[in-house]
């Protein structure tokens, strides 16, 4: 299980990783291990986006979900979505408080872990 988080606050990522006994990483290179929640740093330059795109293509089979927080304010969202494995791209809104955001992300994680059926959870 490897889940990538983009634009998610670090504190929320840490709590979710702890709750589901996942290791927290900060690079796509960390997806080689199973049970990773990878917090992808913000990317602004075309060089960073290209490197991310190439890394995603190389690790497509290892990635179970890509969750982007607040896609409206994320300049890289189209690149992140384009290189995400089909059917594994999710967005969550930052409009609500941290508790609601954490709940939304946790619902996706639980579904990917098989703890909740997709039609029941989200």
C-alpha positions in Angstrom: 0.0 0.0 0.0 1.6 3.3 -1.2 -0.5 6.5 -1.0 0.8 9.8 -2.2 -0.4 13.1 -0.6 0.1 16.4 -2.4 -0.8 19.7 -0.7 -1.8 17.9 2.6 -0.6 19.6 5.8 2.2 17.6 7.4 0.4 17.4 10.8 -2.6 15.7 9.2 -0.4 13.3 7.2 1.5 12.4 10.4 -1.7 11.6 12.3 -3.1 9.5 9.4 0.1 7.6 9.0 0.1 6.8 12.8 -3.5 5.8 12.8 -3.1 3.3 10.0 0.4 2.1 11.0 1.8 3.5 7.7 5.4 4.9 7.4 5.6 8.5 6.4 7.9 9.3 3.6 8.8 12.5 1.6 10.0 11.2 -1.7 8.7 8.9 -4.5 11.8 6.8 -3.9 10.1 5.7 -0.6 7.4 3.8 -2.5 9.6 0.8 -2.9 8.5 -0.3 0.6 5.0 -1.3 1.2 2.8 0.6 3.7 4.0 4.1 2.9 2.2 7.4 3.1 4.3 9.8 1.0 4.0 13.5 1.5 5.0 15.0 -1.8 6.6 18.5 -1.4 5.2 21.4 -3.4 6.6 21.7 -7.0 6.9 25.0 -8.7 9.4 24.8 -11.5 9.0 22.9 -14.8 12.1 20.9 -13.9 10.5 19.6 -10.7 7.3 18.7 -12.5 9.2 16.8 -15.2 11.2 14.9 -12.6 8.0 14.1 -10.7 6.2 12.9 -13.9 9.1 10.6 -14.8 9.3 9.2 -11.3 5.5 8.5 -11.3 5.7 6.7 -14.6 8.6 4.5 -13.3 6.6 3.6 -10.1 3.1 3.4 -11.5 2.5 -0.2 -10.3 3.6 0.7 -6.8 1.1 3.5 -6.2 -2.3 2.7 -4.9 -3.7 6.3 -4.6 -2.8 9.9 -5.1 -4.7 12.4 -3.0 -4.5 16.1 -3.8 -5.7 18.7 -1.3 -7.2 21.9 -2.6 -6.7 21.3 -6.3 -8.0 24.8 -7.2 -5.0 26.4 -5.6 -2.5 23.8 -6.8 -0.5 24.8 -9.9 0.7 21.3 -10.4 -2.6 19.5 -10.2 -2.9 18.8 -13.9 0.5 17.2 -14.0 -0.1 15.2 -10.9 -3.5 14.0 -12.2 -2.1 13.2 -15.7 0.7 11.0 -14.4 -1.4 9.3 -11.7 -2.5 5.7 -12.3 -6.0 5.5 -13.8 -8.7 5.4 -11.1 -6.3 6.2 -8.3 -6.5 10.0 -8.3 -8.6 11.7 -5.6 -9.1 15.3 -4.6 -10.2 16.7 -1.2 -11.3 20.3 -0.5 -9.4 22.6 1.9 -12.5 24.7 2.4 -13.4 22.9 5.6 -11.5 22.7 8.9 -8.6 20.3 9.6 -10.8 17.8 11.2 -13.1 17.5 8.2 -10.0 17.4 5.9 -8.5 14.6 7.9 -11.8 12.7 7.9 -12.0 13.0 4.1 -8.4 11.7 3.6 -8.9 8.9 6.1 -12.0 7.7 4.3 -10.0 7.3 1.1 -7.2 5.5 3.0 -9.6 3.2 4.7 -11.2 2.3 1.3 -7.7 1.6 -0.2 -6.8 -0.5 2.8 -10.0 -2.6 2.3 -11.6 -1.6 5.6 -14.6 0.0 4.0 -16.3 -0.8 0.7 -16.1 2.1 -1.7 -19.8 2.6 -2.0 -20.1 2.8 1.8 -17.2 5.0 2.7 -17.0 8.1 0.5 
